[in-house]
Amino acid sequence: MMWTIMLLIGLLSACTSHSRTPSPSSRSSLPATTGESPTPALENQLLATVKHAEGLGPGNPLLLTSLYSLATYYEDRKEYDKSAAQYERALKLKETANGPNHPDVAAILQRYARMLQAANRPSEAANLRLRSEAILSRPSTPIPSQ
């Protein structure tokens, strides 16, 4: 997960490095470097990446990746309600982009199900696992030749 977060931070930095210099007011919202936990800074960076990606449009792959990273971040912190909300958003985006029976949808369902199991929500987790298994058990359709 850490490499995903670092990748997102790098992408956001690359996307915004050519923009204006941060104003003093925006710098003041960053956490102090003396003794403060890096966790709020990481969460803020992930939230900023999501916000930036939302501005790029719903079909932009950075939005899906950043939502998924935010979901796993909250999952690691055992903030399951926040995690579920991000998995839901990522799932809806992937279903819109690729259809409800795409293998990438099944991958999100599997991860979401693991989180729900950890959150002591076994019936919801089981439903997502069943849906994922149904998607993965379908024969793949061949790509027509041109």
C-alpha positions as CSV (number, residue, x, y, z in Angstrom):
1,M,0.0,0.0,0.0
2,M,2.8,2.4,0.8
3,W,4.1,2.3,-2.8
4,T,0.6,3.3,-4.0
5,I,0.5,6.2,-1.7
6,M,4.0,7.3,-2.7
7,L,3.0,7.0,-6.4
8,L,0.0,9.2,-5.8
9,I,2.0,11.8,-4.0
10,G,4.5,11.8,-6.8
11,L,1.7,12.1,-9.4
12,L,0.1,15.0,-7.5
13,S,3.4,16.7,-7.1
14,A,4.2,16.3,-10.8
15,C,0.7,17.6,-11.8
16,T,1.0,20.6,-9.5
17,S,4.7,21.4,-9.6
18,H,4.3,23.8,-12.5
19,S,1.5,25.7,-10.9
20,R,1.7,28.6,-8.6
21,T,3.8,28.8,-5.4
22,P,1.7,27.9,-2.4
23,S,0.4,30.9,-0.6
24,P,1.3,31.4,3.1
25,S,-2.3,30.6,4.0
26,S,-2.1,27.2,2.3
27,R,1.2,26.4,3.9
28,S,-0.2,27.2,7.3
29,S,-2.7,24.3,6.9
30,L,0.1,21.8,6.7
31,P,1.0,20.0,9.9
32,A,4.0,21.2,11.9
33,T,7.1,19.2,11.6
34,T,7.8,19.2,15.4
35,G,6.4,16.1,17.0
36,E,3.2,15.9,15.0
37,S,2.2,12.5,13.6
38,P,2.7,12.2,9.8
39,T,-0.7,10.5,9.5
40,P,-2.8,13.6,9.2
41,A,-0.4,14.9,6.6
42,L,-0.7,11.7,4.6
43,E,-4.5,11.7,4.9
44,N,-4.5,15.4,3.7
45,Q,-2.3,14.5,0.8
46,L,-4.6,11.7,-0.2
47,L,-7.6,13.9,0.1
48,A,-5.9,16.6,-2.0
49,T,-5.1,14.0,-4.7
50,V,-8.7,12.9,-4.8
51,K,-9.9,16.5,-5.1
52,H,-7.3,17.2,-7.8
53,A,-8.4,14.0,-9.7
54,E,-12.0,14.9,-9.4
55,G,-11.3,18.1,-11.3
56,L,-9.8,16.0,-14.2
57,G,-13.1,14.3,-14.8
58,P,-14.8,11.1,-13.8
59,G,-13.1,9.0,-16.4
60,N,-9.6,10.0,-15.3
61,P,-7.7,6.9,-14.0
62,L,-6.0,9.0,-11.3
63,L,-9.4,9.4,-9.6
64,L,-10.0,5.7,-9.4
65,T,-6.5,5.1,-8.1
66,S,-6.6,7.8,-5.6
67,L,-10.0,6.7,-4.2
68,Y,-8.7,3.1,-3.9
69,S,-5.6,4.4,-2.1
70,L,-7.7,6.4,0.3
71,A,-9.9,3.4,0.9
72,T,-7.0,1.2,1.8
73,Y,-5.5,4.0,3.9
74,Y,-8.7,4.2,6.0
75,E,-8.9,0.4,6.1
76,D,-5.3,0.2,7.5
77,R,-6.4,2.7,10.2
78,K,-9.5,0.7,10.9
79,E,-11.7,3.6,9.9
80,Y,-14.1,1.2,8.2
81,D,-17.0,3.5,7.5
82,K,-14.7,6.0,5.7
83,S,-13.0,3.1,3.9
84,A,-16.4,1.7,2.7
85,A,-17.4,5.1,1.3
86,Q,-14.3,5.3,-0.8
87,Y,-14.6,1.6,-2.0
88,E,-18.2,2.4,-3.0
89,R,-17.1,5.4,-5.0
90,A,-14.3,3.5,-6.7
91,L,-16.6,0.6,-7.4
92,K,-19.2,2.9,-9.1
93,L,-16.5,4.5,-11.2
94,K,-15.1,1.2,-12.4
95,E,-18.6,-0.2,-13.1
96,T,-19.4,2.9,-15.2
97,A,-16.2,2.7,-17.1
98,N,-16.0,-1.0,-17.7
99,G,-19.5,-2.4,-17.0
100,P,-20.7,-4.4,-13.9
101,N,-19.2,-7.7,-14.9
102,H,-15.6,-6.6,-15.7
103,P,-12.7,-8.5,-13.9
104,D,-11.5,-5.1,-12.5
105,V,-14.8,-4.7,-10.8
106,A,-14.3,-8.1,-9.2
107,A,-10.9,-7.1,-7.9
108,I,-12.4,-4.1,-6.1
109,L,-15.3,-6.2,-4.8
110,Q,-12.7,-8.7,-3.3
111,R,-10.8,-6.0,-1.5
112,Y,-13.9,-4.3,-0.3
113,A,-15.2,-7.7,1.0
114,R,-12.0,-8.2,2.9
115,M,-12.4,-4.8,4.5
116,L,-16.0,-5.6,5.4
117,Q,-15.0,-8.9,7.0
118,A,-12.4,-7.1,9.1
119,A,-15.1,-4.6,10.1
120,N,-17.2,-7.4,11.4
121,R,-19.8,-7.1,8.6
122,P,-19.7,-10.7,7.4
123,S,-23.0,-10.9,5.5
124,E,-22.1,-7.8,3.4
125,A,-18.7,-9.3,2.8
126,A,-20.2,-12.6,1.7
127,N,-22.5,-10.8,-0.8
128,L,-19.6,-9.0,-2.3
129,R,-17.5,-12.2,-2.5
130,L,-20.3,-14.0,-4.2
131,R,-20.7,-11.2,-6.8
132,S,-17.0,-11.2,-7.4
133,E,-16.9,-15.0,-7.9
134,A,-19.8,-14.8,-10.3
135,I,-17.9,-12.2,-12.4
136,L,-14.7,-14.2,-12.4
137,S,-16.5,-17.5,-13.3
138,R,-17.9,-16.0,-16.5
139,P,-16.1,-17.0,-19.7
140,S,-14.2,-14.1,-21.1
141,T,-15.5,-12.7,-24.4
142,P,-12.9,-12.7,-27.2
143,I,-11.9,-9.5,-28.7
144,P,-13.2,-9.4,-32.4
145,S,-10.4,-9.2,-35.0
146,Q,-10.4,-6.2,-37.3
